[in-house]
Structure formats: C-alpha cells, structure tokens
Amino acid sequence: MAYIEIRYCCPICKAAHSEYIEAVRCRNKHDIIVERWAVGKHKKVRIFENHHKDSCNGENGALKEADLSDNIHERRKQLEELRKINGG
C-alpha cells in the first residue's frame, strides 16, 4: 500500500533530507551566489563576468540590451535612433 513520505530539500543544491535540521545545515554550508543584472526600461539582462564588456552578455552589451524593447518594430526604431546619435 502507498504511503506519504516527507522530504526536506535544500533550496540551494536541491538535495533531499529526511530531517528538517539536516536541510537547514545543508543550506547553511553553501556560499552565497552573486549575480549582476542590467536593469533597463523594458527588461533585465544578466551580466556574465567571463564575457568581454562590449559583447552582448558583457556589461556594456547588457546595459544596451536592457534598454531595448522586445517588440521588433519598437526595437527597430530604437536602434535607428541610436545609430543617428552615434553617427553611424
């Protein structure tokens, strides 16, 4: 016959434990994960540390992308305005 079993999962590594306190101890052993995000008018874009700052996942690229819309028509207008401003 089936039965119900309770498992306590660590929110960091997702390991299952039979006791609540074991899950808490497991969670407390993990380091804090730090992430950097560019927050713009339209969205948030994660900045990856191992990318060049001007690439699309680097700091400058993420800042630019965060300010651009996902709507293709609006995005086209925004990119045209940027080209005019930058003289390109």
C-alpha angles and dihedrals in degrees: 000000000000121000138187120255124190119218126185112214127203108238091216106048098013092231113158119231132186094221128053093224091055090057090049091050090049091050092049092054093063124091120238113261114225120204130181120216132185108223116201141165094279109026150340122264124193117236114219115209095212094059127088110263093242096048119100091260095040125092099270094039092050092049090052093046093049090060094049121089123238089223103102095217094046090045092053090054092048093050091049090053091050091051091051092049093047093045095241 
